[in-house]
């Protein structure tokens, strides 16, 4: 069965099959690297987080959207994420 997309005001989202839930949390970070491997458990986040393949509607840029339950998790991810 195909995974359904989620459309928000800013993104067309395609949920990762590894997400434990399909929640789009309030704290969000668009990563403009559609093929970067992001394994959320490696970031030792305190709260919940979800990962989506994403198309940014404003400019049709493809990438990934990481959403976080806690703002400190977003800050931790931004510090530790390296696309290479």
N, CA, C and O atoms as a DFTB+ gen file, in Angstrom:
336 C
 N C O
     1  1       0.840      -1.175       0.000
     2  2       0.000       0.000       0.000
     3  2       0.889       1.244       0.000
     4  3       1.830       1.329       0.790
     5  1       0.608       2.181      -0.854
     6  2       1.399       3.403      -0.965
     7  2       1.119       4.337       0.215
     8  3      -0.006       4.427       0.706
     9  1       2.154       5.016       0.646
    10  2       2.024       5.980       1.732
    11  2       1.418       7.265       1.187
    12  3       1.855       7.766       0.150
    13  1       0.431       7.793       1.865
    14  2      -0.218       9.022       1.421
    15  2       0.642      10.225       1.759
    16  3       1.393      10.219       2.734
    17  1       0.519      11.246       0.942
    18  2       1.259      12.479       1.171
    19  2       0.502      13.373       2.149
    20  3      -0.692      13.198       2.391
    21  1       1.230      14.330       2.698
    22  2       0.659      15.340       3.597
    23  2       0.987      16.687       2.973
    24  3       2.138      16.946       2.623
    25  1      -0.012      17.542       2.832
    26  2       0.212      18.874       2.285
    27  2      -0.016      19.902       3.384
    28  3      -1.058      19.914       4.039
    29  1       0.987      20.770       3.574
    30  2       0.859      21.873       4.517
    31  2       0.872      23.164       3.699
    32  3       0.907      23.121       2.469
    33  1       0.843      24.296       4.370
    34  2       0.902      25.576       3.661
    35  2       2.226      25.767       2.928
    36  3       2.282      26.484       1.929
    37  1       3.290      25.130       3.416
    38  2       4.620      25.354       2.859
    39  2       5.225      24.158       2.132
    40  3       6.136      24.329       1.322
    41  1       4.726      22.932       2.410
    42  2       5.391      21.736       1.888
    43  2       4.403      20.677       1.407
    44  3       3.270      20.584       1.880
    45  1       4.875      19.890       0.453
    46  2       4.251      18.619       0.097
    47  2       5.162      17.569       0.722
    48  3       6.340      17.488       0.372
    49  1       4.634      16.761       1.644
    50  2       5.453      15.842       2.427
    51  2       5.151      14.392       2.086
    52  3       4.012      14.006       1.822
    53  1       6.212      13.613       2.103
    54  2       6.122      12.180       1.848
    55  2       6.733      11.491       3.064
    56  3       7.954      11.500       3.222
    57  1       5.909      10.892       3.929
    58  2       6.410      10.333       5.185
    59  2       7.423       9.208       4.972
    60  3       7.296       8.390       4.061
    61  1       8.417       9.198       5.832
    62  2       9.391       8.115       5.837
    63  2       8.729       6.877       6.434
    64  3       7.990       6.987       7.413
    65  1       8.978       5.716       5.870
    66  2       8.404       4.497       6.460
    67  2       8.994       4.194       7.838
    68  3       8.448       3.367       8.570
    69  1      10.092       4.845       8.200
    70  2      10.707       4.621       9.515
    71  2      10.100       5.492      10.611
    72  3      10.403       5.294      11.788
    73  1       9.257       6.445      10.250
    74  2       8.604       7.274      11.263
    75  2       7.705       6.411      12.132
    76  3       6.971       5.555      11.639
    77  1       7.776       6.655      13.435
    78  2       6.883       5.946      14.348
    79  2       5.495       6.557      14.345
    80  3       4.522       5.888      14.692
    81  1       5.391       7.819      13.956
    82  2       4.103       8.493      13.803
    83  2       4.185       9.433      12.611
    84  3       5.272       9.721      12.112
    85  1       3.045       9.905      12.162
    86  2       2.998      10.798      10.997
    87  2       2.795      12.252      11.411
    88  3       2.331      13.057      10.604
    89  1       3.122      12.594      12.612
    90  2       2.925      13.938      13.136
    91  2       3.914      14.915      12.525
    92  3       5.105      14.624      12.413
    93  1       3.408      16.078      12.132
    94  2       4.273      17.174      11.696
    95  2       4.362      18.116      12.892
    96  3       3.425      18.863      13.173
    97  1       5.494      18.078      13.595
    98  2       5.660      18.879      14.809
    99  2       5.911      20.343      14.459
   100  3       6.236      20.672      13.318
   101  1       5.756      21.208      15.445
   102  2       5.839      22.664      15.237
   103  2       7.238      23.145      14.882
   104  3       7.378      24.107      14.127
   105  1       8.265      22.507      15.400
   106  2       9.642      22.936      15.148
   107  2      10.144      22.174      13.929
   108  3      10.251      20.948      13.947
   109  1      10.452      22.922      12.866
   110  2      10.749      22.285      11.579
   111  2      12.030      22.834      10.978
   112  3      12.375      24.003      11.155
   113  1      12.728      21.957      10.260
   114  2      13.936      22.356       9.558
   115  2      13.927      21.705       8.176
   116  3      13.884      20.480       8.057
   117  1      13.969      22.534       7.136
   118  2      14.060      22.030       5.765
   119  2      15.532      21.844       5.430
   120  3      16.325      22.777       5.555
   121  1      15.889      20.660       5.011
   122  2      17.255      20.325       4.625
   123  2      17.249      20.146       3.111
   124  3      16.605      19.220       2.618
   125  1      17.951      21.008       2.345
   126  2      17.880      20.953       0.883
   127  2      18.749      19.866       0.263
   128  3      19.339      20.070      -0.798
   129  1      18.829      18.726       0.913
   130  2      19.609      17.584       0.428
   131  2      18.682      16.376       0.351
   132  3      18.559      15.634       1.326
   133  1      18.023      16.165      -0.799
   134  2      17.031      15.102      -0.870
   135  2      17.611      13.696      -0.716
   136  3      16.879      12.765      -0.382
   137  1      18.909      13.528      -0.954
   138  2      19.489      12.185      -0.901
   139  2      20.389      11.962       0.303
   140  3      21.010      10.904       0.414
   141  1      20.476      12.934       1.212
   142  2      21.276      12.746       2.422
   143  2      20.616      11.684       3.301
   144  3      19.394      11.658       3.453
   145  1      21.432      10.822       3.867
   146  2      20.908       9.800       4.774
   147  2      20.805      10.400       6.163
   148  3      21.810      10.779       6.765
   149  1      19.588      10.482       6.663
   150  2      19.346      11.033       7.998
   151  2      18.736       9.925       8.840
   152  3      17.618       9.476       8.584
   153  1      19.479       9.494       9.842
   154  2      19.009       8.461      10.758
   155  2      18.794       9.133      12.111
   156  3      19.740       9.309      12.878
   157  1      17.554       9.505      12.402
   158  2      17.240      10.318      13.574
   159  2      17.724       9.726      14.904
   160  3      18.140      10.500      15.767
   161  1      17.696       8.405      15.126
   162  2      18.199       7.886      16.402
   163  2      19.674       8.227      16.670
   164  3      20.096       8.255      17.826
   165  1      20.450       8.484      15.627
   166  2      21.858       8.837      15.809
   167  2      22.046      10.210      16.461
   168  3      23.143      10.522      16.924
   169  1      21.016      11.021      16.504
   170  2      21.129      12.373      17.044
   171  2      20.792      12.458      18.528
   172  3      20.876      13.536      19.116
   173  1      20.413      11.343      19.139
   174  2      20.120      11.293      20.583
   175  2      19.174      12.409      21.015
   176  3      19.478      13.169      21.934
   177  1      18.041      12.502      20.355
   178  2      17.057      13.543      20.642
   179  2      16.268      13.204      21.898
   180  3      16.002      12.034      22.173
   181  1      15.896      14.222      22.655
   182  2      15.149      14.028      23.901
   183  2      13.664      13.766      23.646
   184  3      13.033      12.998      24.372
   185  1      13.114      14.401      22.622
   186  2      11.686      14.255      22.320
   187  2      11.469      13.497      21.022
   188  3      12.381      12.872      20.481
   189  1      10.253      13.569      20.545
   190  2       9.890      12.903      19.302
   191  2      10.305      13.750      18.103
   192  3      10.385      14.976      18.184
   193  1      10.568      13.067      16.991
   194  2      10.926      13.740      15.747
   195  2      10.434      12.892      14.590
   196  3      10.301      11.675      14.713
   197  1      10.165      13.539      13.464
   198  2       9.764      12.823      12.260
   199  2      10.547      13.354      11.066
   200  3      11.030      14.486      11.067
   201  1      10.657      12.508      10.057
   202  2      11.410      12.837       8.860
   203  2      10.509      12.626       7.647
   204  3       9.802      11.623       7.548
   205  1      10.548      13.582       6.733
   206  2       9.740      13.513       5.520
   207  2      10.594      13.887       4.318
   208  3      11.421      14.795       4.407
   209  1      10.408      13.203       3.200
   210  2      10.875      13.743       1.933
   211  2       9.940      14.907       1.666
   212  3       8.744      14.818       1.946
   213  1      10.473      16.008       1.122
   214  2       9.646      17.209       1.026
   215  2       9.892      17.971      -0.263
   216  3      10.997      17.988      -0.805
   217  1       8.832      18.595      -0.730
   218  2       8.913      19.556      -1.820
   219  2       8.447      20.890      -1.236
   220  3       7.302      21.026      -0.806
   221  1       9.353      21.873      -1.228
   222  2       9.006      23.201      -0.724
   223  2       8.162      23.882      -1.787
   224  3       8.641      24.095      -2.900
   225  1       6.930      24.226      -1.478
   226  2       5.975      24.734      -2.459
   227  2       6.364      26.091      -3.038
   228  3       6.037      26.378      -4.190
   229  1       7.049      26.923      -2.275
   230  2       7.391      28.272      -2.733
   231  2       8.268      28.251      -3.976
   232  3       8.106      29.082      -4.870
   233  1       9.209      27.288      -4.032
   234  2      10.128      27.250      -5.168
   235  2      10.291      25.863      -5.781
   236  3      11.145      25.662      -6.643
   237  1       9.473      24.905      -5.338
   238  2       9.508      23.528      -5.829
   239  2      10.855      22.839      -5.571
   240  3      11.216      21.901      -6.280
   241  1      11.586      23.298      -4.570
   242  2      12.871      22.707      -4.190
   243  2      12.618      21.411      -3.429
   244  3      11.830      21.380      -2.483
   245  1      13.290      20.344      -3.847
   246  2      13.175      19.062      -3.165
   247  2      14.205      18.982      -2.050
   248  3      15.296      19.542      -2.159
   249  1      13.856      18.290      -0.989
   250  2      14.750      18.102       0.134
   251  2      14.087      17.199       1.153
   252  3      13.290      16.326       0.810
   253  1      14.424      17.422       2.398
   254  2      13.829      16.674       3.493
   255  2      13.396      17.654       4.572
   256  3      14.036      18.683       4.785
   257  1      12.315      17.328       5.243
   258  2      11.839      18.141       6.351
   259  2      11.929      17.290       7.605
   260  3      11.351      16.206       7.686
   261  1      12.664      17.804       8.579
   262  2      12.760      17.150       9.878
   263  2      11.935      17.990      10.830
   264  3      12.127      19.203      10.914
   265  1      11.015      17.358      11.549
   266  2      10.181      18.095      12.500
   267  2      10.456      17.564      13.899
   268  3      10.711      16.375      14.095
   269  1      10.396      18.476      14.868
   270  2      10.784      18.147      16.236
   271  2       9.701      18.571      17.207
   272  3       9.057      19.605      17.033
   273  1       9.513      17.763      18.224
   274  2       8.595      18.091      19.302
   275  2       9.191      19.192      20.189
   276  3       8.460      20.051      20.681
   277  1      10.509      19.170      20.393
   278  2      11.178      20.099      21.304
   279  2      12.141      21.017      20.543
   280  3      12.867      20.552      19.664
   281  1      12.155      22.312      20.869
   282  2      13.056      23.228      20.165
   283  2      14.533      22.910      20.393
   284  3      15.350      23.136      19.500
   285  1      14.890      22.392      21.563
   286  2      16.291      22.058      21.806
   287  2      16.755      20.899      20.933
   288  3      17.943      20.801      20.626
   289  1      15.839      20.019      20.527
   290  2      16.201      18.938      19.608
   291  2      16.516      19.494      18.222
   292  3      17.426      19.012      17.548
   293  1      15.769      20.502      17.801
   294  2      16.063      21.137      16.516
   295  2      17.455      21.767      16.550
   296  3      18.229      21.628      15.603
   297  1      17.767      22.454      17.637
   298  2      19.084      23.081      17.781
   299  2      20.193      22.025      17.764
   300  3      21.230      22.222      17.131
   301  1      19.975      20.915      18.453
   302  2      20.964      19.826      18.481
   303  2      21.167      19.257      17.083
   304  3      22.299      19.031      16.657
   305  1      20.071      19.028      16.374
   306  2      20.167      18.494      15.015
   307  2      20.943      19.455      14.115
   308  3      21.822      19.024      13.368
   309  1      20.633      20.738      14.176
   310  2      21.317      21.726      13.335
   311  2      22.820      21.758      13.620
   312  3      23.621      21.895      12.695
   313  1      23.206      21.633      14.883
   314  2      24.632      21.620      15.232
   315  2      25.341      20.383      14.692
   316  3      26.490      20.465      14.256
   317  1      24.663      19.242      14.718
   318  2      25.319      17.973      14.400
   319  2      25.166      17.516      12.945
   320  3      25.923      16.655      12.497
   321  1      24.215      18.068      12.207
   322  2      23.969      17.602      10.843
   323  2      25.062      18.079       9.902
   324  3      25.367      19.270       9.841
   325  1      25.642      17.152       9.177
   326  2      26.596      17.466       8.111
   327  2      26.174      16.672       6.880
   328  3      26.121      15.443       6.942
   329  1      25.878      17.322       5.782
   330  2      25.344      16.621       4.604
   331  2      26.359      15.753       3.877
   332  3      25.967      14.931       3.048
   333  1      27.639      15.903       4.154
   334  2      28.636      15.100       3.433
   335  2      28.930      13.788       4.086
   336  3      29.749      13.017       3.584
